[in-house]
Amino acid sequence: MEQLLGYASSYGFPMAVSVYLLVRMERRLEILAASINDLAKIIAERL
């Protein structure tokens, strides 16, 4: 149990930062995907 708590104190902050960044990146990737889909529709309309 003490070893588990040691791991949590050693790796807890980097894991929290990683999760935070992944959540933020997911949102931006969703926005980017929507923009790409909109662009594809616009290009298809002009052809």
C-alpha positions in Angstrom: 0.0 0.0 0.0 2.8 2.4 0.8 4.4 1.7 -2.5 1.2 2.5 -4.3 0.9 5.8 -2.5 4.5 6.5 -3.4 3.7 5.9 -7.1 0.6 8.2 -6.8 2.7 11.0 -5.3 5.5 10.6 -7.9 3.3 10.2 -11.0 0.1 11.9 -9.9 0.9 15.4 -11.2 2.2 14.2 -14.6 -0.8 12.0 -15.1 -3.2 14.8 -14.2 -1.5 17.2 -16.6 -1.6 14.5 -19.4 -5.3 13.9 -18.8 -6.0 17.6 -18.9 -4.1 18.1 -22.1 -5.8 15.1 -23.8 -9.2 16.4 -22.9 -8.3 19.8 -24.3 -6.8 18.3 -27.5 -9.9 16.1 -28.0 -12.1 19.2 -28.1 -9.8 20.9 -30.6 -9.7 17.8 -32.8 -13.5 17.7 -32.9 -13.6 21.3 -34.0 -10.9 20.6 -36.7 -12.8 17.6 -38.0 -16.0 19.7 -38.3 -14.1 22.4 -40.2 -12.6 19.8 -42.6 -16.1 18.4 -43.2 -17.4 21.9 -43.9 -14.6 22.6 -46.3 -15.2 19.3 -48.1 -18.8 20.2 -48.6 -17.9 23.6 -49.9 -15.4 22.2 -52.3 -17.9 19.6 -53.5 -20.6 22.3 -54.2 -18.2 24.2 -56.4 -17.2 21.3 -58.6 
